[in-house]
Amino acid sequence: MSGQSSTSRSAFFALIALALATFTVVGFSRTYYFRFLTDLPPLTVLVHLHGAVFTAWLLVFVAQTRLVAAQRVDLHRKLGIAAVAVAALVLIVGFYTMAVKANEPRIHPSGLTPPQFTVIGVTSLGMFAVFVALGIAFRRRAAVHKRFMVLAMIAVLTPPSSRVLTMLGLREYWVYLVPVIPALFLGWCLLHDWRRLGKVHPVFAIGGLAIVALWPFRLLVGRSEWYQPIGDWIATVGTSSWLSGM
């Protein structure tokens, strides 16, 4: 029975990883994956690099959960080294892509200017970094490790969520609907724990609460006077000569 229960839990994590990856691909289908079918202007090299790096992360993320479900923990551990490298690239390339976009002349549906809107990217990448780091730190405790890695993926759902809402014609409700999507995935995680364990695992409970609670807080931070210099500095990074050539 314990073996079947373990397999069932692994199947859940493989399933939610695939669902998260699929949602992300759907979100970026028009603006990235199938952009060649549209009349949108060509992407810059930096954005192509950003898309390629994050796609690599999605593939590694899904592969890791599939390996565990197939009881190939040995391969899972070996691929884990590559996963750490890809996660680091996600952070580095993601930051510079955000810095470049901070100079675009537009006002977001949130009402934030591009420099102010960097607060969303900073906090998303920050949570991703923290959850991945905790996942690595607790890699020998499977139940904790895999939950932190799922939270890392949920923490960066804002960009694909925004694009899905745009595809559905709901962009004007961005502020209200974007946090709902991560909350739905988190609800799925909590329901799984409750059904399988009879309780909610602390990692999902505390980490999920942090993701949801941070949403309104970071919108307030983005509008604050003390964050403005930070947003302006990030925008300045985006105007550096080597980035402008990308």
FINUMAR-789160 format. One record per residue (C-alpha): z, y, x. Coordinates in steps of 0.1 Angstrom, whole numbers, padded with zeros to 4 digits, always signed. Layout:
// residues N
ZYX ...
//
This chain:
// residues 246
+0000+0000+0000 +0008+0024+0028 -0026+0019+0044 -0043+0026+0011 -0022+0057+0006 -0031+0069+0040 -0068+0063+0034 -0066+0081+0001 -0050+0112+0018 -0076+0112+0045 -0103+0110+0018 -0089+0141+0002 -0091+0161+0035 -0126+0149+0041 -0135+0160+0005 -0120+0194+0007 -0135+0200+0041 -0169+0192+0027 -0163+0214-0003 -0153+0243+0018 -0183+0239+0041 -0206+0236+0011 -0192+0267-0005 -0197+0286+0027 -0233+0274+0031 -0241+0283-0005 -0225+0318+0000 -0247+0325+0030 -0278+0307+0017 -0298+0338+0008 -0286+0361+0036 -0287+0335+0064 -0296+0299+0059 -0326+0305+0037 -0332+0342+0046 -0368+0333+0056 -0376+0328+0019 -0366+0363+0011 -0379+0398+0019 -0347+0408+0037 -0352+0424+0072 -0348+0402+0103 -0313+0396+0116 -0301+0408+0150 -0294+0384+0178 -0257+0389+0175 -0257+0380+0138 -0278+0350+0145 -0253+0340+0172 -0224+0346+0148 -0241+0324+0121 -0249+0296+0146 -0213+0296+0160 -0197+0294+0125 -0222+0267+0115 -0211+0247+0145 -0175+0252+0134 -0183+0239+0099 -0200+0208+0113 -0171+0201+0136 -0146+0207+0108 -0163+0183+0085 -0169+0157+0112 -0133+0157+0123 -0121+0149+0087 -0147+0122+0084 -0137+0106+0116 -0101+0104+0104 -0111+0090+0071 -0131+0064+0090 -0100+0057+0111 -0118+0068+0143 -0088+0088+0156 -0100+0082+0191 -0132+0101+0186 -0114+0127+0165 -0092+0135+0195 -0122+0137+0219 -0141+0160+0196 -0109+0181+0192 -0116+0196+0227 -0150+0208+0215 -0134+0221+0183 -0110+0243+0202 -0139+0258+0222 -0159+0264+0190 -0128+0280+0173 -0125+0304+0203 -0162+0314+0200 -0157+0320+0162 -0130+0345+0171 -0149+0362+0199 -0183+0364+0182 -0167+0372+0149 -0149+0402+0163 -0179+0417+0179 -0201+0411+0148 -0174+0429+0128 -0173+0458+0153 -0211+0463+0150 -0210+0462+0112 -0182+0488+0112 -0209+0513+0120 -0230+0506+0089 -0233+0537+0066 -0220+0522+0034 -0190+0522+0011 -0178+0488+0002 -0169+0479-0035 -0133+0479-0024 -0137+0516-0018 -0130+0512+0020 -0153+0528+0046 -0167+0504+0072 -0140+0512+0098 -0113+0508+0071 -0129+0475+0060 -0124+0460+0094 -0089+0453+0083 -0103+0424+0062 -0120+0409+0093 -0090+0415+0116 -0065+0398+0092 -0089+0369+0084 -0096+0362+0120 -0060+0367+0128 -0049+0341+0102 -0077+0318+0114 -0064+0321+0150 -0027+0315+0139 -0035+0284+0118 -0058+0269+0144 -0032+0275+0171 -0005+0259+0150 -0028+0230+0142 -0033+0224+0179 +0005+0228+0186 +0012+0201+0159 -0017+0179+0168 +0006+0149+0172 +0019+0153+0137 -0011+0144+0116 +0003+0156+0082 +0011+0190+0096 -0020+0193+0118 -0046+0186+0091 -0030+0211+0067 -0030+0239+0092 -0067+0232+0099 -0076+0234+0062 -0056+0266+0059 -0076+0280+0088 -0108+0274+0069 -0095+0289+0037 -0083+0320+0056 -0119+0330+0064 -0134+0325+0029 -0138+0362+0022 -0174+0366+0035 -0189+0336+0016 -0168+0345-0015 -0183+0381-0014 -0218+0367-0012 -0213+0342-0040 -0200+0371-0062 -0230+0391-0054 -0253+0362-0063 -0235+0360-0096 -0238+0397-0103 -0201+0402-0100 -0199+0424-0069 -0183+0453-0087 -0153+0431-0094 -0150+0422-0057 -0114+0434-0053 -0102+0412-0082 -0123+0381-0078 -0125+0375-0040 -0088+0364-0037 -0092+0341-0066 -0116+0317-0047 -0091+0310-0018 -0064+0306-0044 -0084+0280-0062 -0089+0259-0031 -0052+0264-0023 -0043+0252-0058 -0064+0221-0052 -0043+0215-0020 -0010+0220-0038 -0021+0197-0067 -0031+0170-0042 +0003+0171-0025 +0022+0171-0058 +0002+0141-0071 +0004+0121-0039 +0038+0131-0025 +0057+0142-0056 +0062+0176-0038 +0043+0203-0021 +0041+0201+0017 +0058+0232+0033 +0027+0240+0054 +0005+0244+0022 +0033+0261+0004 +0042+0287+0030 +0007+0291+0045 -0009+0293+0011 +0016+0319+0000 +0008+0339+0032 -0029+0339+0025 -0025+0350-0011 +0002+0376-0005 -0016+0392+0024 -0046+0401+0002 -0033+0432-0016 -0013+0442+0015 -0043+0444+0037 -0062+0466+0013 -0033+0490+0014 -0032+0488+0052 -0070+0496+0054 -0064+0529+0035 -0033+0538+0056 -0034+0566+0081 -0020+0544+0109 -0048+0519+0106 -0076+0545+0107 -0075+0548+0146 -0077+0510+0149 -0107+0508+0126 -0123+0537+0145 -0117+0520+0178 -0133+0487+0165 -0163+0507+0153 -0165+0523+0188 -0166+0488+0204 -0195+0481+0181 -0215+0510+0196 -0212+0497+0232 -0245+0496+0251 -0246+0458+0255 -0239+0452+0219 -0265+0477+0207 -0291+0457+0226 -0283+0426+0204 
//
